[in-house]
Amino acid sequence: MRTSYPEEVLEPAWNPDLTAWLTAAAAASGFDASGVAPAESPENAERFAAWIDQGRAGEMDWLKRRDEQGTLVRSSVRVAIPWARSVVVCAMNYNAAAPRSIDPADADQGWIARYAWSGSEGKPVDYHDDLLARLRTIEAGLQEKAPCQTRCYVDTGPLVERNAAVQAGIGWVGKNTCVIRQGIGSWMLVGVILTSLPLEETPALVADRCGSCTRCLDACPTHALVAPREMDASLCIAYLTIEKKGSIPETLREAIGRQLFGCDICQDVCPWNRKAPIAAKSGLETRSELVNPALDWLASLDSAGFRRLFRGSPLERTGKKRLHRNVAIAMGNSGDARFVPQLDIWSKAEDPVLAETAAWALGRLRTS
């Protein structure tokens, strides 16, 4: 639900009871944590601009978008949405009772990021859609209590959700750049509701509880974590396997290992995730076939098979071509000669990216 109101009601009287109501409403909607952040943060704006200027965003041009004045749209919520006064942040645990990416696995198995395993009754579910429906339930209740402008986003809005989550007291930014909350860890999906209401803000969690631990930095295969809490996204395996179009640089392929879609390594090694609770959300159950999936099974998918398996899931966005590119890299890194016939077929494919990647993988297997 999105409602617009005349300018004179964009700054309604502050009602401290609304923040308490939002906390209860978020919990009732299945969220594990919630809070309220301001819509403007000069400190975060400067840090984000510096990150963009350093070229850390890779080919993700939407992060670099600027307004007519040349200001980065995502530097502040109010740059893109001037009427916004507060950001309601809701976080949901998505940890599953399943192996970790760093646990022993067969050479012929790949890895799909944990957040993309969701399904219901054997059918894929995109967490974006699930969280958005929950947010809109809260949004409708908020508008009944206090007429205002609102807008809901799940990874699609002109804001940096991580910054808002920290300011809303959801957790602290770990050295792996993920938001970590004591008791949940970093296995959190985040959605936001922007509102014209000047809500009472939730105190930010000032304490940084990473201490001297550097396990995430040490474990990152591509050294994307260039410093504590600083990531070069152009080196991140999640970026390379999901966002990067075309060929993945050869210098990074070996380090990608068996990662097919996303990467959980920096979270899997984090001590705060050792005892993270298992999520039990109806409609977001784990699809067991996506845990350590067989590479030859994914390689066998034609366009229709890919749609049947992934339509309505986060993997749909990546598409079959990029998934097979990633499978070819994983096959090349497997050391398993049984993949030679499939790679040989792909090396003659019409898709030049897949053909080149498969030829690289064949070279890896034949010299291993």
Protein Blocks (a to p, Z undefined) as FASTA:
>chain_A
ZZdddfklmmccddfklmmmmmmmmmmnopabdcdddfbdfklmmmmmmmmmnopnomal
klmpccfkopafklpfklmmmmbmbdcdddddfbdcdddfkbccdfkbccddfklmgcee
hiacdfklmmmmmmmmmmmmmmmmogcdddddehkaccdfklmmmmnonaccdfkopacd
ehjlmadcddddddfbdcddddddfbacklmafklmmmmmnlmambghiacfklpmklmm
mmpgcjddfklmmmnomafggcfklmmmpmklmmgccdddehiaccfklgopafklmmmp
cfklmmmmmgoiaklmnommlmmmmmmmmmmmnopaklmmmmmmmmmcfblmlmmmmmmm
mmmmmmZZ
